[in-house]
């Protein structure tokens, strides 16, 4: 395996901070991973698409970029198809590929940046859907045990933007693949419950919903609200949407009846972090070289030359302002390095 030294990470993370890593290597197979781990220093991290993390300083260890590919039909019948997908595959391209094949189940997750391997770690989600809804199992390599393991959906302990891979297994495993089941046309079950999806479908006068048409609706919605990291550095939604006990949420709704909110079971209510941030006056505002995106306050953007430290400092300021105004603690969704 080739290991590069003093490597710039600028092409490998979407925020665009000018940081470096002491060592850098790319893996394309399980054998590559085993070989690199047998010779690696004690400090290393696995990197996917680099879209959900913020480097606040240079990394003084080895970064291993996971480019393990693969797209294999495991089982298929008249109503469903089960596919195994390599961790290094691009997530959005995978969504488009399945939509083109008329397989339904992940179209609401279109245009989420990153790789397939990151999807179960974060339990990525958008517009009423989460990847846990389709995952059958996750295959991963345990660094300490030096063995390949396969966890079922239940064993992954999925939660809101959470999983066992973010907690007990954090830094201890490398995802190799995920296996998911998607619906064929006979079993299509589209999720269009979000008002903005219904409105966009009506505006575009879409007569027939298919995986491809709904994926395009989601793409159009996201493009209208979120910056393209190729044009404006960002690491996606910076904060999780807080899920509050109904009584706490009601206090906010009593003061702001217009506040968007979504029921989470019988006892909790989700209030968008972007709305909370906007109400503190931070939407579209900047501090130094970093600011919030004018169309979506949940996204911190690199206005040019920003450091990760600047972004984290702004994030902490926003977090404090939201707590001061609403008594709500918003937590970062982004991994801080």
N, C-alpha and C positions, 0 to 999 in steps of 0.2 A: 504493500500500500504506500502511495506517495503522501508524504506529510509536508505541507508548505509551512513556512515560518513567517512571522510578522505580516500576516495577511490582512488586507483591508476587508472589512465586512460591509462596506457600502453597497455592493451589489446583492447582498444576501439578507437584508432586512428592509422593511418597507418604510420605516420612519425616516431613514436617510441621514442618521447621525454619522459623523466621520470617526468611526471607532475601528480598532484592529484586534486581532486575536493572536496570541503567541504561536499557536499551531492550528492548522486547518486541514481537513481531509474529507473526501467524498466517498461514500459507500454505495454500492449498487447491488449488493447481495448479502445474505446472512453470513457467508464465508468472509466477505470483506469486513463485516462488523466484528466477527469473532477475532479476526487477525489484528484489527486495529485495537481492540480492547485488550488483547494479550500483551501489547507493547505500549499502551497508553499511560501517560502520567496519571496521578491520582485525581486530578481535576479535569473534567471534561463535560461537555453537554452535547445533546443531540439537537440538531437544527432542521426544521422543516422548511416552510416557505418564508419564515421570518416576519410574518404579518401580525403576530399577536404578542410581540415582545418589545421591550424598550431597553436598549443598552445605555446605561448611565455612565459607563467608563469602558476602557479597553478590557478585553477578557484575557486573563493571564493563564489560561489552560488550553486544552485542545477542543476545537469545535468540529463535530462530526456531522456533515450534511447528509441526510438520509435521502437517497435517490433510488430506493428499491421500487421497481415498477412491476406491473402485472394487472391483468384484467381477464378473469377466467369465470365462465359460467360453471357453477358447481352442480346445480340442479335446476330443472325447468319442467313445468307442466303447463296446462292450458290457462291457468289463472295467475301464476307467479313465476318469478325467476330469482334464483339465488346466485350471487356473484361474489367472488373473492377479489379484492382490489389491493394492489401493493401500496405501502405507506408513502412511497415517493411520488405517487401520481398527483397531479394537480387537482384540487377538489372541484373547482368550477368546471374544468374541462370534463371531469367525470360526470358531473350533473348534466352537461350538454350531451355527452355521449349516451347516457341512459335515456334522456328525453328524446333524442333522435330515434332511439329504438322503441319508443312508445312504452317505456317502463316507468311507472309512476311511483313516487314516494319521496324523492328528494328535490323536486323542482322548486319548492319554497326556499331551499337553501342555495339557490343559484347566486353566483357572484360573490360568495363569501371567499375571501382570499385564503391562501394556505394550501397545505397538502392533506391528502387522505389520512395520513398517520396522525395528524394533529386533531382530526375531527372527534375521535372518541375521548381524547385527553380533556378537551375543552367542552365536550358535549355541545358542539356548535348548534346554534338554533336561530331561527328568524321567522317572523310572520306565522306564529302558531305551530311551528314544526321544530323538532330537534332530531339530531342524528340518532339518538337512542331509540327513536320510534321504528327504525328499520334495521338496526344492528342485531345480528344473531350472535356473533362472537368476534373477539379481538385476539389476534395472534401477536405475541411479543416475545422478546428475548430478555431474560432476567440476567442482569450483569453479574450479580454476586453468585447466583446458583449456576450460571453458565448453561442454561437450558432454555429451550423454546417452550413457551406455555400458551395455552389457549383458554381464555375466560369467556363464559357465556354472558349474555346481556345482564343477567341478574348479578353475576359476580363482579361486574364492572362498577357497581354501586353508582349509577348515573344519578346526578341531581342537576339543578339549574346551573349551567355552565360549570359543571363539576363532575368528577369521576374518581375512582380509586387511583387513577394514574396521576392525578394532581395532588394526591394526599399520601397515602401509604407507599405508593410506588414512585413518587416523584424523584427523578434523578436516578432511579434504579433499573429502569427498563427502556427498551427501544421497541416501538410498535413496528411490526413487520407487515401486517395486513389487517384488513377488516373484511368480514363477510356480512353481506346485507341481503335482505329479501325485498324485492320490489314487485308491484302489481302489474299484471298485464291488463289489456283493455277490459276484459270481462269483470275485473275487480277494481277498476279505477275508483279512488275515493279522494277527491281533491279537497284541499283545505283552503277555502277562500273566505274564511270568517272575518278576517281583518277588513275593516271598512275601506282602507286605502286600496286593497286588492279588488274589492267589489266595485269601487268607484272607477278604478283604472280599466277594468274589464268593460264597464258600461261606456266609458269615454271612448274606448277604442272599438266599441261595437263588435266585440268578439262573440261570435255566435256559438262556437263549439270550443269547449275547454279540452285541451290535450296536454300531456306533459310538456310538450314543446312550447305551446302558446302560453301556458301558465309560467314556465321558466322565463319567457321573454317579458311577461308582465312584471315579474319580480326584478329582472334586470333593469327594466325601465324605471321602476320605483327606486331602486337602490342608486342608479345613476343620477336620478333627480335630487337625491338627498346626500349622497356620500362622495367624497373626493376620490379620484383615481390615484392610487399611490404612485403610479408611473409619472404623474404630473405634479402632485402635491404630496410630499412625504407625510405619512401617517401610519398608525398601527391599528387602524380600525376603531371600533367602539372601545373607548378607554375604560369606562366604568360599567359594572353590572347594573341592570335595572333592579332597584330594591323591591323585595317582596315583603310587605308589611302586614302585621296583624290588622284585621278589619278596623278595629277601634282606632289605631294610629293613622291608618289611611283616611278614615272618615274625618278626622280632625283637619287634615289638609283639604279634603273635598268640601268641608263646611266653609272654609275660607276661600277656596278656589273651586267653585262648582264646575268650571269648564275644564278642569284638569283631566287629561286622558288617564284612564285606569282600566285594569283588566283583572277579573276574578281569577284567583288561583285556588281551586278547590272551594270549600265552604268557609274557610277561616282566614284566608289571606287575600291581599290585593296588591297587584303589581302597579307601580307608578313609574313611568319612564324617567330614567336618570337625566336624559337630555332635556326634558321639560323642567325638572328641578334646577338644572344648571342654568337654563335660559332665564328662569325666574330670579336667579341671583344676579343677572345682568352680564353674564360672561359670554353669551352667544355672540360670535363674531369678533370678540375682543382678543387682544394680544398682550403678551408680556415678554419683552425682549424679542427673541426670534421665533417664539412659539405662541400659538393661539388656539382658539376653538373655531371650527369650521362654520362659516356664516349660515349654512343651510342645515347644520346639525351640530348642536352644542356638545353632543356626546363624543365627538371626534376631536382629538388634539392634532393640530397640523404643524408641520415644519415650514415656516415661512421663508426659509433659506438660511442655512448655516446654524441651525439650532442644535444644541447638544441634548443628549438624553437627560442630563442633570437639569437643564432648563425646563424640559417637559415635565419631569417628575416634580420639580418645585411648583410649577403651575398646577399640576394635578392635586398636590397637597393643599394649595390655596383654595382651589375650587371645592375640594372635599370639606374643608373647614367652613367655607361660606355657605354651602348647602346645609351643613349641620346647624350652623348658627341661625339660619332662616327657618328651617323646617324641623330641626331635631332629628333628621334622618342621616344615617351614616351610609355613604355610598362607597363601595369597595372596587378597586381596580379589577377589570377583566383581563387586562394585559399583564404578562409576566415581566417583572422588573428584574433586570440583570445588573 
